[in-house]
Amino acid sequence: MAIYSKKGRRYFGTQRRDARFMTEDMIKEANDAARDAALEIINGLAKAGPYWDGHFRNEWVAIPLGSGASGGGGGSYPYQLNNIPELAVNKNEAGRVAKYEIVNQSKYAPYAMDLQPGKFNRPNFPRPGKGRNPKGNAKPGTRDHEVPTLRGDITLGEGGSQITAPLNWYVKFIQDGRANNSLKTGANRGLKFRN
């Protein structure tokens, strides 16, 4: 994205080498925008995803891809800005297009995100010591216990299975525009300099 002054002068543009023309204030503003965007995305994912006992919801992190970041690195839902690491203010890192990688560090994240099939019956589920009563809003139904299925793949209605997020919630969050809207909302909140 190119940034222009009110008179049409281009401050910097879409090329990595254009970062050399950024002032420290501009780099800080761009970093703040990336940080706010990461926060908005993490909160959106935590809200949209499964909520059985809070463990999965509280395992989202933004990992800085560059060097020199400080602070952050954890937290719980709803996440706060201080849970997102601050990026270094230097011209080498300013040219980096990708600033953060957003991941869920739970060991069962691929199952909770409906990216990997599994067996969601005893002894695999519920997890030992966690019980069968979710804290989140659960929908009951039945599941095929003979073959591995995706977490959210149940037939709604009567039955012993429960889900706290719809099937493919993660992919839908990315594809239906919620991730992009979170990115825009956070970036706009973080940007303070304007043309």
N, C-alpha and C positions, 0 to 999 in steps of 0.2 A: 504494500500500500504506500503510495507516495503521499507526502505531506507538503502542502503548499501554503504560502503566506496569503494574506488578504489581497495582495497585489499580484498574485500568481507566481511568485518566485518559489521554485521547488527547493525545499530544505533537504530532503533526502527521498529516495524512492525505493523501488522493489529489489534493488541489487545489493548483495552482501557488502560489496565495496562501498556503498553509499553510507554505511555506518561511520566511516571515518569523518564524515561531515557533521555528525551529531555532536551536540554539546553534552556535557555531563548531565545537565538538567533534562535534556531530551531523552537521554538513555535511561535516567531514573524514571521518567514518566512512562516510557515504553515498558520498562520492567514492572512498574506498578500496575500497568494495564494487564500485562501477562499474569501477574500474581492474582489480581482480582478476578480475571477470567478463570484461572485454575480453581480458585475458591468457589466460584459460581458453579462450575462443572462438577466439582466434587460434591457439593451440597445437593445438586440436582440428581446425581447418580445415587447418593445415599438415600434420598427421598423416594426415588423411583424403584429401587431394588428391594429384595426380600428383607424382611425384618422379623426374624424368629426370636432371637434373644438379644440383639443389638451388636453382637460380635462382628458380623460381616459389615454392617452399616458403619462401624467405627474403625474399619481397617483401610479406608481410602487415604492415599498419600499422593502428594505431588513431588516427584523426584526431579530436581534441577538437572538438566542435561549438560550444563556448562560447569566451569570451575569457579571457585570463589564464592559460592552461595553460602548463606549463613542463616541459622535459626530454623524454626518450623520443624517439619518432619513427623508430625503425628497429630493427635487430637481425637475428638469424638464429635458425632453429629449433634447439633448443627455445628459445623466447622467454623472457625474464626480466621481472620486474616493472619494472625500470628501462628497458625498451623501450617502456613505455606512459606517455604524458605524464601528469603530475599536474594535476588540475583545480584551478581557483582556489577558494579558500574564501571565498565571499561569498554573500549572500542572493539577489542577482539571478540568479546562475548556479545556485544550489541548486534553484530552481524548475523548471529545464529538465528535461523528461522524458528526452529523448535526450541522452546524454552524449558518446558516441563514434560515429563511423562507421568500420566495419571494412572495409578494402579491400585488394585485392592490386594493387600498383603495377606489376606486370609488364606490358609492352606486349602480351603475348599472353594476358593473364588471361581475357578472354571465351572464348577457345578452350579453355584449360586447365580452365575451370569448366563446360565443355559448355553454354555459353549462346549460342555463335555457331558455325555450321558453317564449316569451312575445308577446304583441301586439304592433307593430311598426307603428301605424298610429295615427292620431289625436284622442284624446288629449294627448296620451302617447308620441308620437314622431312626429315631432321633439320636443325636450324639450323646454319648454316655454322660449322665448327670445334668442334661439340659431339659428333660421333660418333653411332654407332647403339647403343651399349651403355649403357643407363640404370643409374644407381646404385641406384635403387629396385627393388623386386620386380616384374618385368615379366611380363605374360601375352601370348603370341604369338597371332596370328590373321590374318585377311584383312580388307581394307577395300576398298570400292568407290572406285577412284581416278578414276572418270569424273566424278563429281559431288561437290560439297562435302558433307562429313559432319561429325558431331560427333566430337570427339577420341576419345571412348570407344566409338564405334559400330563395333566390329569383331566378326566372327564368330570366336569362340575356336577354336583348333586350330592346324594348320600354316599358315604364311604369313609374309610379310615385315613385317607390322605388329606393333606392340607397344603395350600400354597399361600404365601403372603405377598407375592408379586406375580403378574401375568407371565405366561410363557414368552420367552425371547424379549423380555423387558429391556435388556442391555442393548441389543441390536436395534430395537425400535427407538430407544433413546437417541442413538446415533443417527438413525435414518430418518426419523420423523421431524427433525429440526430442533429438538430440545437441546441437544449438545451445542449446535450452532447458535441458538438463541442465548444460551448460557454464556458462550464465548463472547458474543456481542455485548450482552448486558454487563458482564464483568469488565471487559476492556473499556467500554464507555465510562464506567464508574471510575476506573483507574486512571484514565487520561484526563489531565487537567489543562494541558496547553491546547489551544485551539487555533485554527487558522485566523 
